[in-house]
């Protein structure tokens, strides 16, 4: 019973942290698409407002590799538990801080500067979050269930998305556009404090992972993990980085970009489009579960390859389906894209940790996940917004290129290594 309770606590802790991560990230992405432009960049044209708003969204991706180095260092030197608590505090505190920011109309340029500062704080905290959560699950898992246990951090994405989008949908039903623009958008950021508190409560009860304790006992902890990673595990680092690109591109093009394009260019109401995305996100959860369970039977690399190939396919269909003029067809494309993302994302929880030994594993997983996020996620909404006026097929081409790059990541190694 004690073991069962311990397992539940471990899996809950790995899930809740990434759920908070994606909740925080997606409420920012949604607010960036809907309100940050006029609130924080009101002196610019409408198109410039949206581009600048998406640029602040990308700032966190720039900060994430820095956070990966910092939190990865301490995660590999002093342990997974305390590092995960610190990353959650920084990430959650920055998100709650956004709820209290003044607007450009109130304090001028100070408003976007503070927004950028909070966004950087989010990114630094996020840099150490996903990798640590993945290790928490995988390093405690039975050998034959590593991918199944490793799916819990990826499942945080649909959980956080549902919480964020569901909240925005409820707020949109209760408030009119003027109220939402004036103060309603602040509510999701404020409520993040509840999720952070829940995450801390679960994580403070954890013990250190067996893999870290064994590495510590055998003195297999390098003094500077990032140096050891880049000098001795560069090939695995490159493979992991490219392998992450597709899942980030899929997620942010099928969510943040699609929401902004659907409401502002295609003319769908915010409530209708949020509702469609809320239904489609269940396909991401389904894809993560199916791919992760199958990965324990057939290998994570094989499931990832299916996801990356699927990314190329949904990229080719993006133009005719997202721009079809039919909300049902839009839903079909979103559902397909997110299901494919489940295959490109779910097995990462087990695959990335398998690439590195325990002494550099926190740094390695965090660096690859966040560098891949810069390449696949930071640029995606900005590039898509610039390409969309010239045709959605160009945005689809960007998605196809992401799938090709991630397939290249698998080819760098040739096969998944179990260390």
C-alpha positions as a Markdown table, in Angstrom:
| # | Residue | x | y | z |
|---|---|---|---|---|
| 1 | Unk | 0.0 | 0.0 | 0.0 |
| 2 | Unk | 2.9 | 2.3 | 0.9 |
| 3 | Unk | 4.5 | 1.6 | -2.5 |
| 4 | Unk | 1.3 | 2.2 | -4.3 |
| 5 | Unk | 0.8 | 5.5 | -2.5 |
| 6 | Unk | 4.4 | 6.4 | -3.3 |
| 7 | Unk | 3.9 | 5.6 | -7.0 |
| 8 | Unk | 0.8 | 7.7 | -7.1 |
| 9 | Unk | 2.5 | 10.6 | -5.5 |
| 10 | Unk | 5.4 | 10.4 | -7.9 |
| 11 | Unk | 3.2 | 10.3 | -11.0 |
| 12 | Unk | 1.0 | 13.1 | -9.6 |
| 13 | Unk | 4.0 | 15.3 | -8.9 |
| 14 | Unk | 5.4 | 14.7 | -12.5 |
| 15 | Unk | 1.9 | 15.5 | -14.0 |
| 16 | Unk | 0.9 | 18.5 | -11.9 |
| 17 | Unk | 4.2 | 20.4 | -12.6 |
| 18 | Unk | 3.9 | 20.2 | -16.3 |
| 19 | Unk | 0.2 | 20.9 | -16.1 |
| 20 | Unk | 1.0 | 24.1 | -14.4 |
| 21 | Unk | 3.7 | 24.7 | -17.0 |
| 22 | Unk | 1.4 | 24.4 | -19.9 |
| 23 | Unk | -1.4 | 26.2 | -18.1 |
| 24 | Unk | 0.9 | 29.2 | -17.5 |
| 25 | Unk | 2.3 | 29.0 | -21.0 |
| 26 | Unk | -1.0 | 28.7 | -22.7 |
| 27 | Unk | -2.8 | 31.4 | -20.8 |
| 28 | Unk | 0.0 | 33.7 | -21.9 |
| 29 | Unk | -0.3 | 32.4 | -25.5 |
| 30 | Unk | -4.0 | 33.0 | -25.5 |
| 31 | Unk | -3.7 | 36.4 | -23.9 |
| 32 | Unk | -0.9 | 37.3 | -26.5 |
| 33 | Unk | -3.3 | 36.3 | -29.3 |
| 34 | Unk | -6.3 | 38.2 | -27.9 |
| 35 | Unk | -5.4 | 41.2 | -25.6 |
| 36 | Unk | -1.7 | 41.9 | -25.1 |
| 37 | Unk | -1.3 | 43.7 | -28.3 |
| 38 | Unk | -3.7 | 46.6 | -27.6 |
| 39 | Unk | -3.0 | 46.6 | -23.9 |
| 40 | Unk | 0.8 | 46.7 | -24.0 |
| 41 | Unk | 1.6 | 48.0 | -27.5 |
| 42 | Unk | -1.2 | 50.4 | -28.1 |
| 43 | Unk | 1.0 | 52.9 | -30.0 |
| 44 | Unk | 1.4 | 50.5 | -32.9 |
| 45 | Unk | -0.8 | 49.4 | -35.8 |
| 46 | Unk | -3.0 | 46.3 | -35.3 |
| 47 | Unk | -0.6 | 44.0 | -37.2 |
| 48 | Unk | 2.4 | 45.4 | -35.4 |
| 49 | Unk | 0.6 | 44.9 | -32.0 |
| 50 | Unk | 0.1 | 41.2 | -32.7 |
| 51 | Unk | 3.6 | 40.7 | -33.9 |
| 52 | Unk | 5.1 | 42.4 | -30.8 |
| 53 | Unk | 2.7 | 40.5 | -28.6 |
| 54 | Unk | 4.0 | 37.2 | -30.2 |
| 55 | Unk | 7.5 | 38.4 | -29.8 |
| 56 | Unk | 7.1 | 38.6 | -26.0 |
| 57 | Unk | 5.7 | 35.1 | -26.2 |
| 58 | Unk | 8.9 | 34.0 | -27.8 |
| 59 | Unk | 11.0 | 35.6 | -25.1 |
| 60 | Unk | 10.4 | 32.7 | -22.7 |
| 61 | Unk | 11.8 | 30.3 | -25.2 |
| 62 | Unk | 15.1 | 32.3 | -25.3 |
| 63 | Unk | 15.2 | 32.2 | -21.5 |
| 64 | Unk | 14.4 | 28.5 | -21.3 |
| 65 | Unk | 17.9 | 27.2 | -22.3 |
| 66 | Unk | 19.4 | 29.4 | -19.7 |
| 67 | Unk | 17.0 | 28.0 | -17.1 |
| 68 | Unk | 17.9 | 24.5 | -18.4 |
| 69 | Unk | 21.6 | 25.2 | -17.7 |
| 70 | Unk | 20.9 | 26.7 | -14.2 |
| 71 | Unk | 18.3 | 24.2 | -13.0 |
| 72 | Unk | 20.0 | 21.3 | -14.8 |
| 73 | Unk | 23.2 | 22.1 | -12.9 |
| 74 | Unk | 21.6 | 22.0 | -9.5 |
| 75 | Unk | 19.4 | 19.0 | -10.5 |
| 76 | Unk | 22.5 | 17.0 | -11.4 |
| 77 | Unk | 24.5 | 18.3 | -8.5 |
| 78 | Unk | 22.1 | 18.4 | -5.5 |
| 79 | Unk | 19.1 | 16.4 | -6.6 |
| 80 | Unk | 15.8 | 16.4 | -8.5 |
| 81 | Unk | 13.4 | 17.2 | -5.7 |
| 82 | Unk | 14.7 | 20.6 | -4.4 |
| 83 | Unk | 15.4 | 21.8 | -8.0 |
| 84 | Unk | 11.8 | 21.0 | -9.1 |
| 85 | Unk | 10.4 | 23.0 | -6.1 |
| 86 | Unk | 12.6 | 26.0 | -7.0 |
| 87 | Unk | 11.6 | 25.9 | -10.7 |
| 88 | Unk | 7.9 | 25.7 | -9.9 |
| 89 | Unk | 8.2 | 28.7 | -7.5 |
| 90 | Unk | 9.9 | 30.9 | -10.1 |
| 91 | Unk | 7.6 | 29.9 | -12.9 |
| 92 | Unk | 4.4 | 30.3 | -10.9 |
| 93 | Unk | 5.5 | 33.5 | -9.2 |
| 94 | Unk | 6.2 | 35.1 | -12.6 |
| 95 | Unk | 2.8 | 34.0 | -13.9 |
| 96 | Unk | 0.9 | 35.4 | -11.0 |
| 97 | Unk | 2.9 | 38.7 | -11.3 |
| 98 | Unk | 1.5 | 39.2 | -14.8 |
| 99 | Unk | -2.0 | 39.5 | -13.2 |
| 100 | Unk | -0.9 | 42.8 | -11.5 |
| 101 | Unk | 0.9 | 44.5 | -14.4 |
| 102 | Unk | -0.1 | 48.0 | -15.5 |
| 103 | Unk | -0.9 | 48.7 | -19.1 |
| 104 | Unk | 0.8 | 50.9 | -21.7 |
| 105 | Unk | -2.0 | 53.5 | -21.2 |
| 106 | Unk | -1.1 | 53.7 | -17.5 |
| 107 | Unk | 2.7 | 53.8 | -17.4 |
| 108 | Unk | 3.9 | 53.9 | -21.0 |
| 109 | Unk | 6.9 | 51.8 | -22.0 |
| 110 | Unk | 7.4 | 50.5 | -18.5 |
| 111 | Unk | 4.3 | 48.2 | -19.1 |
| 112 | Unk | 5.8 | 46.2 | -21.9 |
| 113 | Unk | 9.2 | 46.1 | -20.1 |
| 114 | Unk | 7.6 | 44.6 | -17.0 |
| 115 | Unk | 5.7 | 42.1 | -19.2 |
| 116 | Unk | 9.0 | 41.0 | -20.8 |
| 117 | Unk | 10.6 | 40.7 | -17.4 |
| 118 | Unk | 7.8 | 38.4 | -16.1 |
| 119 | Unk | 7.9 | 36.4 | -19.4 |
| 120 | Unk | 11.7 | 35.9 | -18.9 |
| 121 | Unk | 11.0 | 34.7 | -15.3 |
| 122 | Unk | 8.5 | 32.2 | -16.7 |
| 123 | Unk | 11.0 | 31.0 | -19.2 |
| 124 | Unk | 13.8 | 30.5 | -16.7 |
| 125 | Unk | 11.5 | 28.5 | -14.4 |
| 126 | Unk | 10.2 | 26.5 | -17.3 |
| 127 | Unk | 13.7 | 25.7 | -18.4 |
| 128 | Unk | 14.1 | 23.3 | -15.4 |
| 129 | Unk | 10.5 | 22.1 | -15.1 |
| 130 | Unk | 9.8 | 19.6 | -17.9 |
| 131 | Unk | 13.1 | 17.8 | -17.7 |
| 132 | Unk | 12.9 | 17.4 | -13.9 |
| 133 | Unk | 9.4 | 16.1 | -14.1 |
| 134 | Unk | 10.3 | 13.6 | -16.7 |
| 135 | Unk | 13.2 | 12.3 | -14.6 |
| 136 | Unk | 11.0 | 12.1 | -11.6 |
| 137 | Unk | 8.7 | 9.7 | -13.4 |
| 138 | Unk | 11.3 | 7.7 | -15.5 |
| 139 | Unk | 13.9 | 7.3 | -12.8 |
| 140 | Unk | 11.3 | 5.8 | -10.4 |
| 141 | Unk | 9.7 | 3.6 | -13.1 |
| 142 | Unk | 10.0 | -0.2 | -13.5 |
| 143 | Unk | 12.4 | -0.9 | -16.4 |
| 144 | Unk | 9.6 | -2.3 | -18.6 |
| 145 | Unk | 7.3 | 0.7 | -17.9 |
| 146 | Unk | 9.6 | 3.7 | -18.5 |
| 147 | Unk | 7.6 | 5.1 | -21.4 |
| 148 | Unk | 4.3 | 4.5 | -19.8 |
| 149 | Unk | 5.4 | 6.3 | -16.6 |
| 150 | Unk | 7.2 | 8.9 | -18.8 |
| 151 | Unk | 3.9 | 9.9 | -20.4 |
| 152 | Unk | 2.7 | 11.7 | -17.3 |
| 153 | Unk | 4.8 | 14.9 | -17.9 |
| 154 | Unk | 3.5 | 15.1 | -21.5 |
| 155 | Unk | 0.0 | 14.6 | -20.3 |
| 156 | Unk | 0.4 | 17.9 | -18.4 |
| 157 | Unk | 0.0 | 19.6 | -21.8 |
| 158 | Unk | -3.7 | 18.7 | -22.5 |
| 159 | Unk | -4.5 | 19.1 | -18.7 |
| 160 | Unk | -3.0 | 22.6 | -18.6 |
| 161 | Unk | -4.6 | 23.4 | -22.0 |
| 162 | Unk | -8.0 | 22.3 | -20.9 |
| 163 | Unk | -7.7 | 24.3 | -17.6 |
| 164 | Unk | -6.5 | 27.4 | -19.5 |
| 165 | Unk | -8.9 | 27.4 | -22.4 |
| 166 | Unk | -11.8 | 26.3 | -20.3 |
| 167 | Unk | -11.3 | 29.2 | -18.0 |
| 168 | Unk | -11.0 | 31.6 | -20.9 |
| 169 | Unk | -14.2 | 30.2 | -22.4 |
| 170 | Unk | -16.1 | 30.6 | -19.1 |
| 171 | Unk | -14.8 | 34.1 | -18.6 |
| 172 | Unk | -15.8 | 34.9 | -22.2 |
| 173 | Unk | -19.3 | 33.7 | -21.5 |
| 174 | Unk | -19.6 | 35.7 | -18.2 |
| 175 | Unk | -18.0 | 39.0 | -19.4 |
| 176 | Unk | -18.4 | 41.1 | -22.5 |
| 177 | Unk | -15.4 | 42.1 | -24.7 |
| 178 | Unk | -14.9 | 45.4 | -22.9 |
| 179 | Unk | -14.8 | 43.8 | -19.4 |
| 180 | Unk | -12.5 | 41.0 | -20.7 |
| 181 | Unk | -10.1 | 43.6 | -22.1 |
| 182 | Unk | -10.3 | 45.8 | -19.1 |
| 183 | Unk | -9.7 | 43.2 | -16.3 |
| 184 | Unk | -11.1 | 39.8 | -17.2 |
| 185 | Unk | -7.9 | 38.6 | -18.8 |
| 186 | Unk | -6.1 | 38.9 | -15.5 |
| 187 | Unk | -8.1 | 36.2 | -13.8 |
| 188 | Unk | -6.4 | 33.1 | -15.3 |
| 189 | Unk | -3.0 | 34.5 | -14.3 |
| 190 | Unk | -4.2 | 35.1 | -10.7 |
| 191 | Unk | -5.7 | 31.7 | -10.4 |
| 192 | Unk | -2.4 | 30.1 | -11.3 |
| 193 | Unk | -1.4 | 30.6 | -7.7 |
| 194 | Unk | -3.8 | 27.8 | -6.7 |
| 195 | Unk | -2.2 | 25.3 | -9.1 |
| 196 | Unk | 1.3 | 26.3 | -8.0 |
| 197 | Unk | 0.3 | 25.7 | -4.4 |
| 198 | Unk | -1.0 | 22.3 | -5.3 |
| 199 | Unk | 2.2 | 21.4 | -7.1 |
| 200 | Unk | 4.3 | 22.5 | -4.2 |
| 201 | Unk | 2.2 | 20.5 | -1.7 |
| 202 | Unk | 2.8 | 17.3 | -3.7 |
| 203 | Unk | 6.5 | 17.9 | -4.5 |
| 204 | Unk | 7.6 | 18.7 | -0.9 |
| 205 | Unk | 6.5 | 15.2 | 0.1 |
| 206 | Unk | 8.8 | 13.5 | -2.4 |
| 207 | Unk | 12.0 | 11.6 | -1.8 |
| 208 | Unk | 15.0 | 11.7 | -4.1 |
| 209 | Unk | 15.1 | 9.4 | -7.2 |
| 210 | Unk | 17.0 | 6.1 | -7.0 |
| 211 | Unk | 19.1 | 6.9 | -10.1 |
| 212 | Unk | 20.4 | 10.2 | -8.6 |
| 213 | Unk | 21.2 | 8.5 | -5.3 |
| 214 | Unk | 23.2 | 5.8 | -7.0 |
| 215 | Unk | 25.1 | 8.3 | -9.1 |
| 216 | Unk | 25.8 | 10.3 | -5.9 |
| 217 | Unk | 27.0 | 7.2 | -4.1 |
| 218 | Unk | 29.4 | 6.2 | -6.9 |
| 219 | Unk | 30.6 | 9.8 | -7.3 |
| 220 | Unk | 29.3 | 9.9 | -10.9 |
| 221 | Unk | 28.2 | 13.5 | -10.6 |
| 222 | Unk | 30.3 | 15.9 | -12.7 |
| 223 | Unk | 31.2 | 19.2 | -11.2 |
| 224 | Unk | 30.0 | 21.2 | -14.3 |
| 225 | Unk | 27.3 | 19.0 | -15.9 |
| 226 | Unk | 26.9 | 21.3 | -19.0 |
| 227 | Unk | 30.6 | 21.0 | -19.9 |
| 228 | Unk | 30.4 | 17.2 | -19.6 |
| 229 | Unk | 27.2 | 17.1 | -21.6 |
| 230 | Unk | 28.7 | 19.1 | -24.5 |
| 231 | Unk | 32.1 | 17.4 | -24.5 |
| 232 | Unk | 31.0 | 13.8 | -24.0 |
| 233 | Unk | 27.3 | 13.6 | -25.1 |
| 234 | Unk | 27.1 | 16.1 | -28.0 |
| 235 | Unk | 25.6 | 13.6 | -30.5 |
| 236 | Unk | 22.8 | 12.7 | -28.1 |
| 237 | Unk | 22.2 | 16.4 | -27.3 |
| 238 | Unk | 21.8 | 17.2 | -31.0 |
| 239 | Unk | 19.6 | 14.2 | -31.6 |
| 240 | Unk | 17.3 | 15.1 | -28.7 |
| 241 | Unk | 17.1 | 18.8 | -29.7 |
| 242 | Unk | 16.1 | 18.1 | -33.2 |
| 243 | Unk | 13.7 | 15.4 | -32.0 |
| 244 | Unk | 11.7 | 18.0 | -30.0 |
| 245 | Unk | 11.1 | 20.5 | -32.8 |
| 246 | Unk | 8.1 | 18.9 | -34.3 |
| 247 | Unk | 6.0 | 18.7 | -31.1 |
| 248 | Unk | 6.5 | 22.3 | -30.3 |
| 249 | Unk | 5.7 | 23.5 | -33.8 |
| 250 | Unk | 2.5 | 21.3 | -33.9 |
| 251 | Unk | 1.3 | 22.6 | -30.5 |
| 252 | Unk | 1.7 | 26.3 | -31.0 |
| 253 | Unk | 0.5 | 26.4 | -34.6 |
| 254 | Unk | -2.5 | 24.3 | -33.8 |
| 255 | Unk | -3.3 | 26.3 | -30.7 |
| 256 | Unk | -1.9 | 29.9 | -30.3 |
| 257 | Unk | -1.6 | 30.7 | -34.0 |
| 258 | Unk | -4.8 | 28.9 | -35.0 |
| 259 | Unk | -6.8 | 30.8 | -32.4 |
| 260 | Unk | -5.4 | 34.2 | -33.5 |
| 261 | Unk | -5.9 | 33.4 | -37.2 |
| 262 | Unk | -9.3 | 31.8 | -36.7 |
| 263 | Unk | -10.7 | 34.8 | -34.8 |
| 264 | Unk | -9.0 | 37.7 | -36.5 |
| 265 | Unk | -8.7 | 36.6 | -40.1 |
| 266 | Unk | -11.3 | 33.9 | -40.6 |
| 267 | Unk | -13.9 | 35.7 | -38.4 |
| 268 | Unk | -14.9 | 33.0 | -36.0 |
| 269 | Unk | -16.1 | 34.1 | -32.6 |
| 270 | Unk | -13.6 | 33.6 | -29.7 |
| 271 | Unk | -16.1 | 31.4 | -27.9 |
| 272 | Unk | -16.7 | 29.1 | -30.9 |
| 273 | Unk | -13.0 | 28.7 | -31.7 |
| 274 | Unk | -12.1 | 28.0 | -28.1 |
| 275 | Unk | -14.8 | 25.4 | -27.9 |
| 276 | Unk | -13.5 | 23.7 | -31.0 |
| 277 | Unk | -10.0 | 23.6 | -29.5 |
| 278 | Unk | -11.3 | 22.3 | -26.2 |
| 279 | Unk | -12.7 | 19.3 | -28.0 |
| 280 | Unk | -9.7 | 18.8 | -30.2 |
| 281 | Unk | -7.3 | 18.8 | -27.3 |
| 282 | Unk | -8.6 | 15.4 | -26.1 |
| 283 | Unk | -7.0 | 13.9 | -29.2 |
| 284 | Unk | -3.7 | 15.1 | -27.9 |
| 285 | Unk | -4.3 | 13.3 | -24.7 |
| 286 | Unk | -5.3 | 10.2 | -26.6 |
| 287 | Unk | -2.2 | 10.3 | -28.8 |
| 288 | Unk | 0.1 | 10.7 | -25.8 |
| 289 | Unk | -1.4 | 7.7 | -24.1 |
| 290 | Unk | -1.5 | 5.4 | -27.1 |
| 291 | Unk | 2.0 | 6.3 | -28.3 |
| 292 | Unk | 3.6 | 6.0 | -24.8 |
| 293 | Unk | 2.0 | 2.6 | -24.1 |
| 294 | Unk | 3.0 | 1.3 | -27.5 |
| 295 | Unk | 6.5 | 2.7 | -27.0 |
| 296 | Unk | 7.1 | 0.2 | -24.2 |
| 297 | Unk | 6.3 | -2.6 | -26.7 |
| 298 | Unk | 7.9 | -1.3 | -29.9 |
| 299 | Unk | 10.4 | 1.4 | -28.8 |
| 300 | Unk | 9.9 | 5.1 | -28.3 |
| 301 | Unk | 11.9 | 6.0 | -31.4 |
| 302 | Unk | 9.4 | 4.1 | -33.6 |
| 303 | Unk | 6.5 | 5.9 | -32.2 |
| 304 | Unk | 8.3 | 9.3 | -32.5 |
| 305 | Unk | 9.0 | 8.5 | -36.2 |
| 306 | Unk | 5.3 | 8.0 | -36.7 |
| 307 | Unk | 4.6 | 11.3 | -35.1 |
| 308 | Unk | 7.2 | 13.2 | -37.1 |
| 309 | Unk | 6.0 | 11.7 | -40.4 |
| 310 | Unk | 2.4 | 12.7 | -39.3 |
| 311 | Unk | 3.6 | 16.2 | -38.7 |
| 312 | Unk | 4.6 | 16.4 | -42.4 |
| 313 | Unk | 1.2 | 15.1 | -43.4 |
| 314 | Unk | -0.9 | 17.6 | -41.3 |
| 315 | Unk | 1.4 | 20.4 | -42.6 |
| 316 | Unk | 0.4 | 19.5 | -46.1 |
| 317 | Unk | -3.3 | 19.6 | -45.2 |
| 318 | Unk | -3.1 | 22.8 | -43.2 |
| 319 | Unk | -3.9 | 25.2 | -46.0 |
| 320 | Unk | -7.0 | 23.5 | -47.5 |
| 321 | Unk | -8.5 | 22.4 | -44.1 |
| 322 | Unk | -7.8 | 25.3 | -41.7 |
| 323 | Unk | -8.7 | 27.8 | -44.4 |
| 324 | Unk | -11.7 | 25.9 | -45.6 |
| 325 | Unk | -14.4 | 28.2 | -44.2 |
| 326 | Unk | -16.0 | 25.3 | -42.4 |
| 327 | Unk | -15.6 | 25.1 | -38.6 |
| 328 | Unk | -16.1 | 21.4 | -38.7 |
| 329 | Unk | -13.3 | 21.0 | -41.2 |
| 330 | Unk | -11.1 | 23.2 | -39.0 |
| 331 | Unk | -11.9 | 20.9 | -36.0 |
| 332 | Unk | -10.9 | 17.9 | -38.1 |
| 333 | Unk | -7.6 | 19.4 | -38.9 |
| 334 | Unk | -6.9 | 20.5 | -35.3 |
| 335 | Unk | -7.9 | 17.1 | -33.9 |
| 336 | Unk | -5.6 | 15.3 | -36.4 |
| 337 | Unk | -2.7 | 17.7 | -35.8 |
| 338 | Unk | -3.0 | 17.3 | -32.0 |
| 339 | Unk | -3.4 | 13.5 | -32.2 |
| 340 | Unk | -0.2 | 13.4 | -34.3 |
| 341 | Unk | 1.4 | 15.6 | -31.8 |
| 342 | Unk | 0.7 | 13.0 | -29.1 |
| 343 | Unk | 3.0 | 10.6 | -31.0 |
| 344 | Unk | 5.6 | 13.3 | -31.5 |
| 345 | Unk | 5.4 | 14.3 | -27.8 |
| 346 | Unk | 4.3 | 11.5 | -25.5 |
| 347 | Unk | 7.3 | 9.2 | -26.1 |
| 348 | Unk | 9.8 | 12.1 | -25.4 |
| 349 | Unk | 9.2 | 11.5 | -21.7 |
| 350 | Unk | 10.9 | 8.1 | -21.9 |
| 351 | Unk | 13.2 | 8.7 | -24.9 |
| 352 | Unk | 15.1 | 11.9 | -23.9 |
| 353 | Unk | 16.2 | 10.5 | -20.4 |
| 354 | Unk | 17.4 | 7.3 | -22.2 |
| 355 | Unk | 20.0 | 9.4 | -24.1 |
| 356 | Unk | 22.0 | 10.5 | -21.1 |
| 357 | Unk | 23.6 | 8.9 | -18.0 |
| 358 | Unk | 22.3 | 9.9 | -14.6 |
| 359 | Unk | 25.1 | 12.4 | -13.8 |
| 360 | Unk | 24.1 | 14.7 | -16.7 |
| 361 | Unk | 20.6 | 13.6 | -17.3 |
| 362 | Unk | 18.7 | 16.6 | -15.8 |
| 363 | Unk | 20.9 | 19.0 | -17.8 |
| 364 | Unk | 20.7 | 16.8 | -20.9 |
| 365 | Unk | 16.9 | 16.4 | -21.0 |
| 366 | Unk | 16.3 | 20.1 | -20.0 |
| 367 | Unk | 18.7 | 21.4 | -22.7 |
| 368 | Unk | 17.4 | 19.3 | -25.5 |
| 369 | Unk | 13.8 | 19.9 | -24.7 |
| 370 | Unk | 14.2 | 23.7 | -24.4 |
| 371 | Unk | 16.6 | 24.2 | -27.3 |
| 372 | Unk | 14.1 | 22.2 | -29.4 |
| 373 | Unk | 11.4 | 24.5 | -28.0 |
| 374 | Unk | 13.3 | 27.6 | -29.2 |
| 375 | Unk | 13.6 | 26.1 | -32.7 |
| 376 | Unk | 10.1 | 24.7 | -32.9 |
| 377 | Unk | 8.0 | 26.9 | -30.6 |
| 378 | Unk | 9.5 | 30.4 | -30.2 |
| 379 | Unk | 9.6 | 31.1 | -33.9 |
| 380 | Unk | 6.4 | 29.3 | -34.9 |
| 381 | Unk | 3.7 | 32.0 | -34.1 |
| 382 | Unk | 5.9 | 34.8 | -35.3 |
| 383 | Unk | 6.9 | 33.1 | -38.6 |
| 384 | Unk | 3.3 | 31.8 | -39.1 |
| 385 | Unk | 1.9 | 35.3 | -38.6 |
| 386 | Unk | 4.3 | 36.7 | -41.2 |
| 387 | Unk | 3.6 | 33.9 | -43.7 |
| 388 | Unk | -0.1 | 33.7 | -43.3 |
| 389 | Unk | -1.0 | 36.8 | -45.4 |
| 390 | Unk | 0.8 | 35.1 | -48.3 |
| 391 | Unk | -1.1 | 31.8 | -47.9 |
| 392 | Unk | -1.7 | 29.2 | -45.3 |
| 393 | Unk | 0.1 | 26.7 | -47.4 |
| 394 | Unk | 3.4 | 28.5 | -46.5 |
| 395 | Unk | 2.6 | 28.0 | -42.8 |
| 396 | Unk | 1.9 | 24.4 | -43.5 |
| 397 | Unk | 5.3 | 24.2 | -45.2 |
| 398 | Unk | 6.9 | 25.4 | -42.0 |
| 399 | Unk | 5.2 | 22.6 | -40.2 |
| 400 | Unk | 6.4 | 20.1 | -42.7 |
| 401 | Unk | 9.9 | 21.3 | -42.3 |
| 402 | Unk | 9.7 | 20.8 | -38.5 |
| 403 | Unk | 8.7 | 17.2 | -39.1 |
| 404 | Unk | 11.6 | 16.7 | -41.4 |
| 405 | Unk | 14.1 | 18.2 | -38.9 |
| 406 | Unk | 12.8 | 15.9 | -36.1 |
| 407 | Unk | 13.1 | 12.8 | -38.3 |
| 408 | Unk | 16.7 | 14.0 | -38.8 |
| 409 | Unk | 17.1 | 13.9 | -35.0 |
| 410 | Unk | 16.3 | 10.2 | -34.9 |
| 411 | Unk | 18.7 | 9.5 | -37.8 |
| 412 | Unk | 21.6 | 11.2 | -35.9 |
| 413 | Unk | 21.5 | 8.4 | -33.4 |
| 414 | Unk | 20.2 | 5.6 | -35.6 |
| 415 | Unk | 18.4 | 4.0 | -32.7 |
| 416 | Unk | 17.4 | 4.9 | -29.1 |
| 417 | Unk | 20.1 | 4.2 | -26.6 |
| 418 | Unk | 19.3 | 2.8 | -23.2 |
| 419 | Unk | 22.0 | 3.8 | -20.6 |
